[in-house]
Amino acid sequence: MLLLVGGLSVGACQQSTAPTTATTPAPATTIANPILPGDFPDPSVVQIGDTYWATATTSNWGPVFPLLKSKDLAKWELVGHVFPEGRPDWADYYFWAPEISQEGGKTYVFYTAHQRGGNLAVGVASADTPAGPYHDHGPLVGQPDGSIDAFPMRDENNQLYLIWKEDGNSMSQPTPIWAQRLNDDRTALLGEKQELFRNDAAWEAGLVEGVSMVRHEGYFYAFYAGNGCCGNGCTYATGVARSRNLLGPWEKYSKNPIMVNNDTWKCPGHGTVVQRDGRWFLLHHAYDSQGFQNVGRQGVLSEFTWNAEGWPEFQGRSTTVGAAPALTAHNLTDEFTKATLLPTWQWPVEHKPTFQVKDGQLRLTASPEGSGAVLGQPTYTTTYTVTTTLLNPAALPTGATAGLTAHGDPDNALALTAGGGHMQLWQRIKGQQKVLADMPLPATKTLQLRMQVEKGSQYRFSWSIDAGKTWQSPPTTTPVDGTYLPPWDRGVRVGLVAQGPASATGTFENFTLVNQ
């Protein structure tokens, strides 16, 4: 059955040895996971008044860091982004692990990003309301090996500290978890840092990271992730440590890891503890064993209890499994009738495209860089169909094309585009673009393009000149294998592309994503 939360049913690069997969039966009461479907790694959640607010990693996708709200931890609404227009001046990419918190009437988001000309660092932004707008205060700490995964915590004397990971695994070094005093404005560290613990258990292998803390029954508890986070060979799992005092000594649970793989959810980790009606949950990420890295790391909610020894226990030592939300709830239709794009549209964070939404049309200015100007949508399952209507494709000049794309990053993409008298099916792998099929452009003012995806990585493209009554396909009998598309730390986006000189514009009339 479904877990009842607040009277509503909850819509239930490291290598080493993976922890054992849990085989115990599913709990009697379950949550319909994922509660944050799609690519939502490293989720963080905080309760502010009667509303829960969450955010998550966006990595190399903009806009940076989603802001979502919910009344019941089940139904979430995307209401904006921490950095909706562009990146903070000091950072260029890898926008990871935002941690949202509230104190003294202000909302704070600590986050990780890559410093321009430097390494990974922890920054902070603040706002008067959780919806923003946010003011960035710049980086707080950036060690030579990198600093990531920050979490604010007050000690037993009410002194404010910043907890973070030194990213030693990036240099084949240990990964200590540090604590250092933080001023009340959250704008500067004070005094000296002190190590809390590091990766010294066999199951943790190359790292510990993603620490979030909670205080319970006289102990500080640090929930953390260990081992390899991402990709098809991930080995992530969740552990816990505790201490009477924030600065230690810390004791790791002898039964770690406390959450491991099951048949449905793989590599669970990096989350935040949250309560609802006296019950305890961890909002964390995991890969669906079916969608895996094509969809990305999804936001899932797992309930735990406290055992007689005072340690947290997840039933079955694994992510809660239940009836998944209906896929139709994540279908998308955008007729471009609003004054701005829907907030679910994303773009490569280093290559924000120029576009205009007007009169039921999206005009996307072409770019000669990488795979072109791209606007993408996250995916939710392994089987889906995407369509769009491209207007006046014959007006695109030689050297400019526009169309439909599956996009991993600017160096890895797959697309069906039209322009310059041709239609082309092309793929881009590690920055090298190759035309797979070249067809004459039909004489039409409205060209419908379609992408059909199966098994998460098998792509078929087609087009129609009669409003979808009949479809034509490139002269290839097999689907294109897009296994190469997902980057190591994020899922595939599907959407619109315009490639060529900035003097060219692709005009689109609609976009649909239908899950099967």
Residue, then its C-alpha position, 0 to 999 in steps of 0.5 A: m500500500l501507499l505510505l500516508v504522509g500528512g493524510l495524503s498518499v505519497g506518490a510513491c568516477q571512482q572504481s571499486t567493489a560495490p556493496t551487496t545488493a539487498t534482497t529483503p522483501a519490500p516494506a509493508t508500506t511503501i513510497a511511490n518513487p521517484i518523488l523527483p522524477g528525472d535528473f535530480p542528483d544530490p537533492s537537498v530539502v528543508q521545511i520552511g513553515d508548512t512548505y518543503w523546499a528542495t533543490a538539486t545538482t544541475s552540473n553543466w546544465g542551466p539554469v542553475f539549481p532548481l527551486l521546488k516546493s511541496k506541501d507533502l513531500a510527494k507532489w512537487e512544483l518547479v517554481g524557479h532557480v537559484f541562478p535563473e539567468g546565468r552563472p555566478d561571476w566566479a564560477d564556470y561549470y560543475f554546479w553540484a550539491p546545493e544545500i538549502s537551509q533556513e535561519g533568521g528569516k533568510t534562506y541560504v544555498f551552499y553549493t559547489a562549482h568550478q572556479r574560473g582558472g582554479n579548482l572546485a570550491v564551495g560558494v554560498a548564496s542567500a535570499d529573503t524568501p526561499a523562492g529568491p531572488y538570490h544574492d551570491h556571496g562568492p566562494l568560501v573555501g577552495q582547496p588545491d584538491g577541490s572542496i565540495d558538498a558543503f553543509p551548515m551545522r550548529d554545534e552543541n554550543n550553538q556555534l555555526y560551522l561549515i562541513w565539507k569534503e576535500d575532494g582528494n579522490s580527484m588526485s588519488q588521495p583520501t577524502p577528509i570531511w572538514a568542519q570550520r567555524l562560519n560567521d553568522d552572515r555565512t560569508a567567511l570561515l573563521g579559525e582553523k578547520q578540523e577533520l571529522f572523519r575520512n574514507d577508512a572503511a573498505w566499503e567506502a573505497g575511494l571516497v566519503e562525501g555528501v555529508s548531511m547532519v541531524r541532531h537526535e537524542g544527544y548525538f550528531y548524526a552524519f549521513y554520508a555516501g561512499n564509493g563511486c557515484c555515477g555512471n553504469g558502473c557506479t558503486y555508491a551506498t549510504g553510511v552513517a556516523r555519530s558523535r556527542n560533539l560536532l568536532g568529534p570523536w566520530e564513530k562510524y556504524s559497524k553495520n555500514p552501509i545502511m542503504v545499498n542497491n535493490d532490484t529497482w534502485k541502484c547506487p543510493g546516496h547523497g541526501t538530506v534528512v527530513q521529518r514529516d508528522g514525526r516520521w524520518f526520511l532521507l531525500h536522496h538520489a538513485y538510478d532506476s535500474q531501467g533508465f539508468q544514466n540515460v535518465g540520470r540520478q532521480g530524487v527518491l524518498s526513503e523512510f528510516t527508523w531509529n533502532a534500540e542502539g540509537w542508529p538509523e535503519f532503512q527497512g531492507r537496507s535499501t531505497t523504498v520501492g513502490a508503485a511508480p507515479a504515472l508516466t503520463a504525468h510527465n508528458l509535456t506540450d509547449e505551444f510557446t504561447k507564454a511570454t517566457l519559456l517553461p521553467t523546465w527548459q534547460w541549456p548547456v551552462e557554458h553556452k546559453p542560447t539566444f532565443q525569443v518566445k513570441d506569437g506562439q513561436l520559439r525563435l532560436t538563434a543558431s550558434p557555430e560552437g559545439s553542437g549548436a544552440v540547444l534548448g533541452q528537456p529532461t527525460y523520465t523513462t526509457t521509451y518516449t516520443v518527441t515531436t516538434t514543428l519547424l517553420n520555413p526550413a527552406a529559409l535557413p541559409t547554407g551552413a545553418t540547420a535547425g531541428l530535433t536533438a538528443h543531447g548529452d553535452p556540446d561534444n556528444a549529440l544526435a540530431l535530425t536537422a533541416g536547412g540549406g536545401h538538405m535534411q541531415l541525420w548526424q551524430r557528434i561524438k567527442g567533438q567530432q561530427k558525422v553525417l549519418a544520412d543526407m536527404p533532399l529537403p521537402a518543399t514545405k513551410t511546416l516540417q514536423l520532426r519526430m524522435q522515437v526512443e526505446k531502451g533509453s538509448q535506441y533512437r529513430f528519427s522521422w519527418s512529416i510534411d502533412a501534419g503527421k498523417t504520414w512519416q518518412s525516415p532516413p535510409t537506415t534500417t536500424p536505430v542509432d545507438g546513443t549509448y555514448l550520449p550521457p555524460w558521467d554525471r548527468g542524464v540525456r536532454v531532448g529538445l531543439v537545436a540550431q547550428g550555424p552562424a549567429s545570423a540564422t534563426g530556427t523557428f519552432e511552433n511546438f514541442t511535445l514529449v510523450n512517455q510510453 
